[in-house]
Amino acid sequence: MPETALGDSVSWYLYVLVNPDGIAYTGIAKDVALRLRQHNSGTGARFTRGRGPWRILHVEGPMGQGDALRRERRVKRDRAFKAGLKATSAPFLTHPRELPRSGGAYLLLLVLARELPVRLPGRADAVLAASRYLYCGSARGPGGIAARVGRHMRPDKTVRWHIDQLSLAGQVIGAWVFPDGDECRLVAALAEMPVPLPGFGSSDCKICPSHLKVWPPGIALPAFLAPPGQLV
Ligand SMILES: [Zn+2]
């Protein structure tokens, strides 16, 4: 895990939650998933108790604890920033021509109609169940997000990354894109979604258990993602 000059471990996130009345709550945590469960079970903070269900509106990090505390104090006072978060959501893109050519992060929505045996080098073979999946990725190379997500959407490709096994066997429905965004921050923001297979898509990542999440029925998407409509 990376460290700051002060030896403060860079493993903290700032999070902003919103409830059905549009009230925002700002906090910091190392494990946003755990914190969200605590807020929704009434043990997170006095303010959030009985006012849920809370959904994630925004996540920043990872950063050191000192930076997280300073950022929390600023965001708690910044009404305009929180109003902006509530007013904007990332659009859901379904066609390669809609994708930006800038670099950044993306969240891919895939559907697997039947279970899929997958192979991860150095790990026991595993099976992904038939379900909806969310894959957090980044595009830093030439062609940016358009090139990378466009490749995910194409049916003709050889298996290069873990996610290729899933995108070839299943259906890529579309993607939310975040120019200048960070894939690990997206993973943290999908706190409510379970990890189907530890290590999937995160071989190079020392923070996330996996860059692939399951989107089970009955769990709402974070508030910053536009609904994918009638597609799933
Ligand atoms: Zn990660």
Residues whose N, C-alpha, C, O or C-beta is under 5 A from the ligand:
A	BS01	ZN	C184 C205 I207 C208
